[in-house]
């Protein structure tokens, strides 16, 4: 593995990236606002598992394809953005199901949030680019571990740290909406707000310069 000094620099840099508010935090917060804390946590779990696809891709060198084939990057980018917009519109248009629960909150909503989040993360090419650009800076080619294994270990650490930040975001959002659940109008407003956040996030990712 890399030297102690390099590992300390890696952990410090990763923490800065992880806890600066970004798209994953916004997505987790939107799911929490629209569907509740449990769905928010399941969304974080889905993002976390989806992130391992990019870790494995970086370790295998597959992410370099996005640099070599810009068209492929754009196709994946717009597919992911369109999926986010579709999710947001679905939440925004969904009707209330009762006065005592958030609209759309039901046993399967956590599972749905999990599955949707896996898809969202796998279709996020910027995550792949981040891993392939960031991780090699902390690889020691002279270490006992092979480069691919170092990339896999470092990528796992990054994924775990980013997920910890997303969990904090979910609990903060949950604390806010917990005070509003007794109001049916507030419930509807929260669902619309969550949907609008997802639509806005999808549009931002689609038109953001690569």
C-alpha positions as CSV (number, residue, x, y, z in Angstrom):
1,X,0.0,0.0,0.0
2,X,1.1,3.7,-0.3
3,X,3.2,5.3,2.4
4,X,1.6,6.6,5.6
5,X,2.1,10.2,4.5
6,X,0.3,9.4,1.2
7,X,-2.5,7.7,2.9
8,X,-3.1,10.6,5.3
9,X,-3.2,13.0,2.4
10,X,-5.6,10.6,0.6
11,X,-8.0,10.4,3.6
12,X,-7.9,14.2,4.2
13,X,-8.6,14.9,0.6
14,X,-11.4,12.4,0.4
15,X,-13.1,13.8,3.5
16,X,-13.1,17.2,1.9
17,X,-14.7,15.9,-1.3
18,X,-17.2,13.8,0.6
19,X,-18.5,16.4,2.9
20,X,-18.8,19.2,0.4
21,X,-22.5,19.2,-0.6
22,X,-22.9,17.6,-4.0
23,X,-25.3,15.8,-6.3
24,X,-25.4,12.6,-4.2
25,X,-26.3,14.5,-1.0
26,X,-29.0,16.4,-2.9
27,X,-30.4,13.2,-4.3
28,X,-30.4,11.5,-0.8
29,X,-32.1,14.6,0.7
30,X,-34.7,14.7,-2.1
31,X,-35.6,11.1,-1.5
32,X,-35.9,11.7,2.2
33,X,-38.1,14.8,1.8
34,X,-40.4,13.0,-0.7
35,X,-40.6,9.5,0.9
36,X,-39.2,9.7,4.4
37,X,-36.0,8.8,6.3
38,X,-36.1,5.0,5.6
39,X,-36.3,5.6,1.8
40,X,-33.5,8.1,2.1
41,X,-31.3,5.6,3.8
42,X,-32.2,3.0,1.2
43,X,-31.3,5.5,-1.5
44,X,-27.9,6.0,0.2
45,X,-27.4,2.2,0.2
46,X,-28.3,2.1,-3.5
47,X,-25.9,4.8,-4.3
48,X,-23.2,3.1,-2.3
49,X,-23.6,-0.3,-4.1
50,X,-23.8,1.5,-7.5
51,X,-20.6,3.2,-6.6
52,X,-18.8,-0.2,-6.5
53,X,-19.5,-0.5,-10.3
54,X,-17.3,2.5,-10.8
55,X,-14.7,1.3,-8.3
56,X,-14.4,-2.0,-10.2
57,X,-14.3,-0.1,-13.5
58,X,-11.5,2.2,-12.3
59,X,-9.5,-0.8,-11.1
60,X,-10.0,-2.6,-14.4
61,X,-9.2,0.6,-16.4
62,X,-12.6,0.5,-18.1
63,X,-13.4,4.1,-17.1
64,X,-10.8,5.3,-19.5
65,X,-13.3,4.5,-22.3
66,X,-15.2,7.7,-21.3
67,X,-12.1,9.7,-22.2
68,X,-11.4,7.7,-25.4
69,X,-15.0,7.7,-26.6
70,X,-16.7,11.1,-25.8
71,X,-19.9,9.9,-27.5
72,X,-20.3,7.1,-25.0
73,X,-19.8,9.5,-22.1
74,X,-22.5,11.8,-23.5
75,X,-25.0,8.9,-24.0
76,X,-24.5,7.7,-20.5
77,X,-24.6,11.2,-19.1
78,X,-27.9,12.1,-20.7
79,X,-29.5,8.7,-19.9
80,X,-28.7,9.3,-16.2
81,X,-30.0,12.8,-16.3
82,X,-33.2,11.8,-18.1
83,X,-33.8,9.1,-15.5
84,X,-33.4,11.6,-12.7
85,X,-35.9,14.0,-14.3
86,X,-38.4,11.1,-14.8
87,X,-38.1,10.1,-11.1
88,X,-38.7,13.7,-10.1
89,X,-41.7,14.1,-12.3
90,X,-43.1,10.9,-11.0
91,X,-42.8,12.1,-7.4
92,X,-44.1,15.6,-8.2
93,X,-47.3,14.2,-9.9
94,X,-48.0,11.4,-7.4
95,X,-51.2,11.9,-5.4
96,X,-51.5,11.8,-1.6
97,X,-52.5,8.5,-0.1
98,X,-53.7,9.7,3.3
99,X,-53.5,12.3,6.0
100,X,-51.2,10.6,8.4
101,X,-48.4,9.4,6.1
102,X,-46.3,11.0,3.5
103,X,-47.5,10.4,0.0
104,X,-46.0,7.3,-1.5
105,X,-44.7,6.0,1.8
106,X,-45.4,2.3,1.8
107,X,-43.4,-0.9,2.5
108,X,-42.1,-1.2,-1.0
109,X,-41.0,2.5,-1.3
110,X,-37.7,1.8,0.4
111,X,-37.0,-1.0,-2.0
112,X,-38.0,1.2,-4.9
113,X,-35.7,4.0,-3.7
114,X,-32.9,1.5,-3.4
115,X,-33.3,0.1,-6.9
116,X,-33.7,3.6,-8.4
117,X,-30.6,4.8,-6.7
118,X,-28.5,1.9,-8.0
119,X,-29.5,2.8,-11.5
120,X,-28.9,6.6,-10.9
121,X,-25.3,5.9,-9.6
122,X,-24.4,3.4,-12.3
123,X,-25.5,5.8,-15.0
124,X,-23.4,8.7,-13.5
125,X,-20.3,8.9,-15.7
126,X,-18.9,11.7,-13.6
127,X,-18.4,9.3,-10.8
128,X,-16.4,7.0,-13.1
129,X,-14.3,10.0,-14.3
130,X,-13.7,11.1,-10.6
131,X,-12.4,7.6,-9.6
132,X,-10.2,7.2,-12.6
133,X,-8.7,10.8,-12.2
134,X,-8.5,10.8,-8.4
135,X,-7.4,7.4,-7.3
136,X,-4.2,7.0,-9.3
137,X,-2.8,10.1,-7.5
138,X,-2.5,8.0,-4.4
139,X,-1.2,4.7,-5.9
140,X,2.4,3.6,-5.2
141,X,3.6,1.5,-8.1
142,X,6.5,0.2,-6.0
143,X,4.2,-1.1,-3.2
144,X,3.8,-4.8,-2.5
145,X,0.1,-4.7,-3.6
146,X,-0.6,-4.6,-7.3
147,X,-2.0,-1.4,-8.8
148,X,-5.4,-2.8,-9.5
149,X,-5.8,-4.0,-5.8
150,X,-4.6,-0.6,-4.5
151,X,-7.2,1.1,-6.7
152,X,-9.9,-1.2,-5.5
153,X,-9.0,-0.6,-1.8
154,X,-8.8,3.1,-2.2
155,X,-12.0,3.2,-4.2
156,X,-13.8,1.3,-1.4
157,X,-12.6,3.8,1.2
158,X,-13.8,6.7,-1.0
159,X,-17.2,5.0,-1.5
160,X,-17.6,4.4,2.3
161,X,-16.7,8.0,3.2
162,X,-19.0,9.5,0.6
163,X,-21.8,7.3,1.9
164,X,-21.2,8.4,5.4
165,X,-21.7,12.0,4.3
166,X,-24.9,11.1,2.5
167,X,-26.2,9.4,5.7
168,X,-25.6,12.5,7.7
169,X,-27.6,14.5,5.1
170,X,-30.5,12.0,5.3
171,X,-30.7,12.4,9.1
172,X,-30.6,16.2,8.8
173,X,-33.3,16.2,6.3
174,X,-35.3,13.6,8.3
175,X,-35.1,15.8,11.4
176,X,-36.6,18.7,9.5
177,X,-39.5,16.7,7.9
178,X,-40.3,14.9,11.1
179,X,-41.8,18.1,12.4
180,X,-44.0,18.6,9.4
181,X,-45.5,15.1,9.0
182,X,-48.7,15.9,10.9
183,X,-49.7,18.5,8.3
184,X,-51.2,16.9,5.1
185,X,-50.5,20.1,3.1
186,X,-46.9,20.1,4.3
187,X,-46.7,16.4,3.3
188,X,-47.8,17.2,-0.2
189,X,-45.4,20.2,-0.3
190,X,-42.5,18.0,0.7
191,X,-43.2,15.5,-2.0
192,X,-43.4,18.2,-4.6
193,X,-40.2,19.7,-3.2
194,X,-38.4,16.4,-3.4
195,X,-39.6,15.8,-7.0
196,X,-38.6,19.3,-8.0
197,X,-35.1,18.7,-6.5
198,X,-34.7,15.6,-8.6
199,X,-35.8,17.3,-11.8
200,X,-33.5,20.2,-11.1
201,X,-30.6,17.9,-10.4
202,X,-31.2,15.9,-13.6
203,X,-31.3,19.2,-15.6
204,X,-28.1,20.4,-13.9
205,X,-26.2,17.2,-14.7
206,X,-27.4,17.2,-18.3
207,X,-26.3,20.7,-19.1
208,X,-23.3,20.9,-16.9
209,X,-20.1,21.1,-18.9
210,X,-18.0,17.9,-18.8
